[in-house]
Amino acid sequence: VFYEPNFRRSLIRDISRFRDRLKRLLNHVDIVFPNEEEVEVISGEKEVERGVKRILELGPEIVVVKRGKKGCVVHDGRKMEVVEGWRVKVGDDTGAGDVFHAAFTYSFLRWGEPCVAARFANAAAALRIRGGAYMESIPSVEEVERFMEGCTSL
């Protein structure tokens, strides 16, 4: 099970209750995709590395911390790695997270390597945000692969 918390502070009245429910849910999750704010909300830790370790204790095997243009941090229970983002001119970032999740899921199921999946997902999200309107600029697998092969800018 892959899970993205999608925390929206403006919509959550009781953060403590949200945290408690999420902690119970994470026991049934294989991979979780929090952003840096969500790491703090879930774990109570301001420092990402400590927060990720606390999240791993709740049950997920892998934590992928989304960091926008900085890429992501992947912890597979043994080691934590920073996977840098791709430098692109940002047009519209609508749907970048959705594209990231879909691309990570595809790549992880195909190759089984979290850092490989994260690099692929970062590339897919970069293509999405440099494109035009949301639905018209969701890249195909082939477009992501071509971008990764031809891009020297990390």
N, C-alpha and C positions, 0 to 999 in steps of 0.2 A: 504494500500500500504506500503510495506517494502522497504527501500532504503538504499543502501550503496554507499557513494560518490565516492570511488575509486580515490581519488585525487593523481595525479602524478605530482609533482612540475616540473620535467624535460619536461613534455608534455604540460604544461599550460604556454602560453606566457603572458597572461594578467590575473593575479590573481584577480584583482578587477572585471573584467568582469565575470570571473568564479563565484566569490562570489555572484554577483548580480543575475546571472541566477539561481544559486543554492537556493538562498533565495526565489525566486519566486516559484521554484519547491517544496520547503519544505512545502508550504501552502497546498499541495495536498498529503502529506505523513503522514501516521499514526505512523510508527516507522522508525527511522533513526539510522544507525550504523556507526558513524564516529570513526576514531581513534583519539588520542590526538592531532596530528598535524591538522587534519581536523576540530576539534572543534575550534582551534585557527583561521584557515583560514576562516571558516564560520562566526564565531562570532566576531572576532577581539580581543578576550579575551585570555590572556595567561593562566589564572587560569581556570582549567577544570570546577569547579562548576559554576562559573559565566558564562562561555561559554555555558554550557549546558542550563542554565536558559534562555539565549538569544536565543538559538536554539529553545527551547520550545515556545517562543513567536512568532516564525515564522510559527507555525502550527502543528508540530508533537505532538502526545499525549505522546510518549515515546521516550527517547534517550538512546541508549546503546553505551557507549564509550568503544571500544576495546583497551585493554592494553597488548596484547601479553601474556607472561607467568604470568603477574600479574592479569590476569582475565579480568574483565570488571566492568564498573560503570553503573548502571541502574537508570534512573530518570523517574518516571511515572507521573510527573506533580505535585505530592504531596510531595514525598520524594525521596532522592537519597541514593542508597545502593551500597556498594562495594561487588562484588561477586568474591571471590578469585579464581585464577586458580588452576589447579591440578599440582602437582609436578611429572614430568615425564622426562626421559632422551630423549633429542631431537635428532631425527634422521634427518628427512627432513621435513621442515615446509611448503613445497609447498602445497597450497590448504587449509591451516588451516583456513583461513578466509572464504573460500567457505563452508567448512564443518560447521564452526560456524554458518553462516547465515542459512544454510539449517536446522541444528539441532534446532536453536532458533525458526525458523518459525514453524517447526513441533511441537515442545514442546509448544509454545505459542498458536497455534491453538488447540492443544489437551487440555491443562490445563488452559489457559487464564491468567496465572500469570507470569509477566515479570521476576521476580527473579528466579523462578523455571525454566523457559525457559533458562535463562542465565547460571544457574548452569549446566543444561543438555548440553547446547551448549559448555560451557567450557570443559566439560568431553569429548564430541565428538571430539573437536579440539585437546585435549591432546592425545587421542587415535590415531588421524591422524598423529600427529607429531612424536610420538614414533614408528610408524610403518615404513614400508619400502617404496617402490615406491608409488607414489601418488594414482593412481587409484586402486591399490591392497590393500590399507590400509584405505579406507573410511569405518568407522565402521557402523554396522547395529544398529537399535534401541535397539535390544536385547543386543548387545555387550556393548553399552553405559550404559544401565541399570545395567548389571552385574558388569561393572567397578565401577559404582557409589555405588553399594551395598557393594562391597568387598574392596573398597579403603578407607583407613583411612588417607591417606596423602593429606592434603590440604595446 
